[in-house]
Amino acid sequence: MMNMQEILDPAVQRWSEDHPDAVRAMTTFHEAGVRFGASASLASQLVGEVVGMPALRPADDIDLLVVGEDFPLALSLLPNASARIEESFVIPAGDKQELRFIADEAVGRVGDNTFQFMRPHTPLMSPEHCYHTAFTEQAAQGNMHFETKEGIVTLAHIWEAIALYGISQRIHGKNDAHNTATLLHLCRPGDDYVARRAEKQGIDNRVWEFIGHAGLITAQRDYAMAG
């Protein structure tokens, strides 16, 4: 049976040919020792390509997860970078929750793409929920590294995107449910990495219910296609 990286490799190769500047930037991070992985919309786009669930919008923004200690180095390597330090952020979730946290944020333009990454200083919190979203050294050990003609593409474990979508549950063009349903084709909540990370992230019933609903969407679609 092919593993996750082998399944994704053809899509990564095609994407890298179309985004050589982004791949070179990732390669620079990798060679400098930055512990990071691309996640969220790029992961959803690549998985969607191989499982036949096209992204509802292209991944023009490339969200990177960066180990906190490596944030200054990554910022120094990011072209055309700007940063906000210890800013307060609010995520209006689709289930009416308002999730708040304090973080550093870096943004930089690389070719046709915008790179973005954050260093949380506090958990992501509402009055009823608390999630630890920092990308840790242990989480980075789940990364997948793809060698392409343009350089090295590094993706975080697919669970990282699922967890963030499940926490934020955004609507109005963000398509978190669709993206989660897509990603679940290659990542099932039962594997060891997921179990360890979910516990550390504080994944609760609110998030599991969202992921379960997305899983139902996946199952219904697959059943319809099989029929």
Order of alpha helices (4+ residues) and beta strands (2+ residues): alpha-alpha-beta-alpha-beta-alpha-beta-beta-beta-beta-beta-alpha-beta-beta-alpha-alpha-alpha-alpha
